Amino acid sequence: MQRDLLPAFMAAKKTLAMMTGHVHSYERFARAGKALVVSGGGGGPRARLSTGKDRRHDDDLYKGPALRDFNFVVLTVDEKGIAVEVRGLPKGGTAFSAMDRFFLPFP
């Protein structure tokens, strides 16, 4: 992913965001004016991420706990850009709630 896809995505002038999964958690980064979102909390065993000074990525914009809720991403497009809401469900919970929100303006 980082070797084969990320360089082309970062070089493209018309890309706003890359959405990926697999980590079984949630992370969000802003690099070179583009959003990178990892939403892998779809129901498998969740991965505990290091926090504080032990963080794997210092630029993770989501400051949530080490063990993040099950999650999915909702995108709403309008003429100005894309509103992003990440909905989370705690293990054993019965109701989803917003765990992150951000906006991607169109250039």
Secondary structure, 3 states (H helix, E strand, C coil): CCCCCHHHHHHCCCCCEEEECCCCCEEEEEECCEEEEEECCCCCCCCECCCHHHCCCCCCCCCCCCECCEEEEEEEEECCEEEEEEEEECCCCCCCEEEEEEEEECC
